[in-house]
Amino acid sequence: MRMNAYIAGIGMTKFGNHMQTPLKQLAGDAITLALQDAGMGAGDMQAAYMANAAGGLIVGQGMIGGQVALRELGIGQIPVLNIENACASASSAFNQACAMVSAGYYDVALVCGYEKLFHEDKRRTFAAFSGAVDVESELGLQGLLQGICDDLGVEAPSAEGADKRSAFMDIYAVSARYHMQKYGTTAAQFAAVSAKNSLHGSLNPNAQYRDVLSVEDVLAARGIVEPLTLPMCSPIGDGAAAVVVVSERKARQMGLSKPVRVVSSVLGSGWDHGANEPNLGSYCAESVYEEAGIDPGDISCVELHDASAPSEIQAYEYLGLCEPGEGGAHVESGASTLGGAQPVNTSGGLLRKGHPVGATGTAQICELTLQLQGRAGERQVENARLGLAHNAGGSLKTDTAATVVTLLQREELS
């Protein structure tokens, strides 16, 4: 969808274990920072899009989580939409807010993604992820996994230890095995993604993990499910990220000094297609490129959904950053590292910044905004002009259930 909306302010909490912090406070902290960044007050908001995926399971807060969080800040009366769309919840909320602002319904809209996943009973956390597949399928979760394996022609992961990991790690492992089998991608190349993102995350004060890992460190780490080791898997986390979106008219009134425009944002849903046909991520990305009139090579930096290290390599390919099958060589070349041709996940990505699922999409927008405004500090991409965000969630057979791809551009308002 072609957009014409601007980012007036951003705010984000540190991602990590916030078990003692109320969910609504995490949202409030991020929103307060975004309002301060925009130089606006609570009374300036005309609508709010609040994204959360697991509140009902983790803290028991469902249905009106957005209203509860906003009430604490003195925000009421305005339309509040609570949006749940698996790991793509916050990017879906951002997409809808930008669409309404672009259409002229609002001049100012607030978007916040907020999440708590840490819980004393880890079964609750795993249950949250297990709900992002077709739970009413007669096949059951293991049957669905076996169906994916059959479609891809790879061996299913061992069920041993499956109760101690997210069901999605099995899905990512199967997808990784398929890529290795088809293209000869190696575990060392997957490890190179984790090592790169650890370097980037070490420069991000809001990242959940800031230690730097080598490829050897990643390969030697505890195995989760073959071929994935622990650093190849995105960690659970708590946190929030918020964005204030304004119309072009409002942006001009505000005299934004470093305007970032939302050029295009495409939200799509998975469908039944063959294993060798273009996937949802490719469809969304190509739609954005066509709408914006750009090529993938024009992009300065990318924040993509590295829920696992192999997921990043596969995303390089379907986002058009490299040719199919060349994702492993792409990361090893340094092209996606800071200083390379197109740095990817300068925030540390989901692997190191963390993955509080309901907050991930807006956290990506926050990072790209910092990059395009030259505010990213030690991890700044030189002369960043175009930033691409890719956020995906849920699973329908061999593809994601929901994906959002968004293009941001640094502009000058005359």
Secondary structure, 3 states (H helix, E strand, C coil): CEEEEEEEEEEECCCECCCCCCHHHHHHHHHHHHHHHHCCCHHHCCCEEEECCCHHHHCCCCCCHHHHHHHCCCCCCCCEEEECCHHHHHHHHHHHHHHHHHCCCCCEEEEEEEECCCCCCHHHHHHHHHCCCCCCCCCHHHHHHHHHHHHHCCCCCCCCCHHHCCHHHHHHHHHHHHHHHHHCCCHHHHHHHHHHHHHHHCCCCCCCCCCCCCHHHHHHCCEEECCEEHHHECCCCEEEEEEEEEEHHHHHHHCCCCCEEEEEEEEEECCCCCCCCCCHHHHHHHHHHHHHCCCHHHCCEEECCCCEHHHHHHHHHHCCCCCCCCHHHHHHHCCCCCCCCCCECCCCHHHHCCCCHHHHHHHHHHHHHHHHCCCCHHHCCCCCCEEEEEEEEEEECCEEEEEEEEEEEECCCC
